[in-house]
């Protein structure tokens, strides 16, 4: 039995081919490039949080470039509008979207588009929308609100000039 096990290991190991360092590096580079940047990932998470309730959601690849510019453009002071801080804002808004989705008990057919979803969040009169707007003010430090302590935004000494997702 041991003989067959050792024979199998030897033949199995000899049939494996070692990749060259060049092949390994090319594979690693392709993997890194396919993952995108951290801010792209944060935007994709945000779009995905909306997509839970939207029948025909926006494609993150189509809208993230513009959303990233809008978020970074709304950060004050402007000299602090880095990717790292924009990621914190995206993550904060993603979290409040997810809370809104649960409170609203929405599904894939609750809204026709991301635009409709955002419009109702910002103008609706249900408790879900009222709480959402309060949380937007907190995330963005709008109307003298303070960001959630777990968001990391308090330490940045930044605010948003306005809601960048309107």
N, C-alpha and C positions, 0 to 999 in steps of 0.2 A: 504494500500500500504506500509506504513512504517512498519507495522507488518511483512509482508512478507520479506521485505528487512532485517530487524533485525534477523528474523528467519534464513534467508539464510546465513547471516554473522556468526551467532552462530554455525550453523551446518557445515559450510565451515571451520571455524577455528578449530572446534573440530576434524574434519577429518584429519587435517594436523598433521604430526608427527614431533616432534622436534628431530633433529639429535644429537647424543651424541657428546661431545667434541672430543672424539677419532675419530669418523667418520669424523668430520669437519677437524681435523688436517691431517688425512690421505688423504682426498680430496685435501686440500691445497698443501700438499707435492707432490702429483701426478701431480697437475697442474704446480707447479714450475719446477719439473724435466722434464716435457714434453716440456718446453719452451727453454731449452738449455741455454747456456751462452751468454753474450752480444757479445763476439767475434765470436761465432758461428753464431749469428744472422747477424752480420756485413758481414761475409763471405757469408752467404746465400743471402743477398741483392746484393752483388757483383756478384755472380753466376747468380742470377735472372736478373741482368742488362745485362749480356751477352746473356742469354737465349732468350731475346726478338728477337734476330736476328739469332738464331741457330736452325737448323732443328732437331738435336739430341743433346740437351744440356747435359753437365755433371750433375750428381747428386751431389748436395751440400754435402750430407752425405758421398759420396765417395771421394770427393776431398778437402773438407774444412780443414781437419786435416793437410794435406800436405801444402796447401796454407797458413794457419796460421803460420806454421813453417817457410815457405819461407819469408813471410812478416816480421815476428819478427826477423829472421836471417839477414835481409837486413838493419835493423834499426841501425843507428850509432848515438851516441856511444852505444855499446852493452848493457851497464848497464841501458839504458833507453828503452829497448825493451819490454815494458809492454803491457798487453792486451789493456789498455786504449789508448795508443799511436798507437798500431796496428789497433785499431778500427777507429781512425782518418784517417789512410792511406787507409783502406778498403773503408771508406765513400768517401774519395776524389776520388779514382779510380772509384767507383760506379757512382759518379756524372759525371765524364768525359766520362764514357761508355754511360750513358744516353744521354749526349750531342752529342756524336759521332753517336749514333743510330738515333737521329732525323736528324742530318746533312746528314748522309748517306742514310736516308729514307729506312732503312733496315726492313726486316720482318723475320718471322720464317724460311724462306727458303733461306735467303741471304747467309748463311754459313753452311757448313756441320757439323762442330764441333766447340767447344770453341777454340780449337787449331788453326783452320783455321781463326776464327774471330780475335784472337790475332795476328796471323801472318800478316794478311792484315792490321790491325791497325798500326803495327810497320814497315811495308815495303811498303805499298801502296803509290801511288803518287797523289791521289786526295786531294782536300783541306780538306776534312774530316779527312784523315789520317795525313796530315801535322799538322793540328790544334790539333789532338789527341796527337801526339808526343810532341808538345809544352806543352800541359797540363800535360802529364806524367812527363816531366822535372820539371814543377812547383810543382806538388804534391810531387814528391820525392826530391825536392831541388837538382836536377841533373843539371850539367852544370851551376852552380851558379845561378839557377833560384830561385825565391821566391814563396812559396806556396800561394794559394789563401787566401785572408784575412778571408773569412768565413769558412775556413777548420779547424781552431784551431791548425794547424801544426806549424805555426810560433812561437807560444809560447812554443813549446816543446823543441826547440833547438836540433832537430834531423834532419837527412837526411837519404835517402836510399842509400846504397852502389851501387845499381843497380836496374833495373826494376825486381821486384820479380815475375812477371807474365809471364816471357819468358819461 
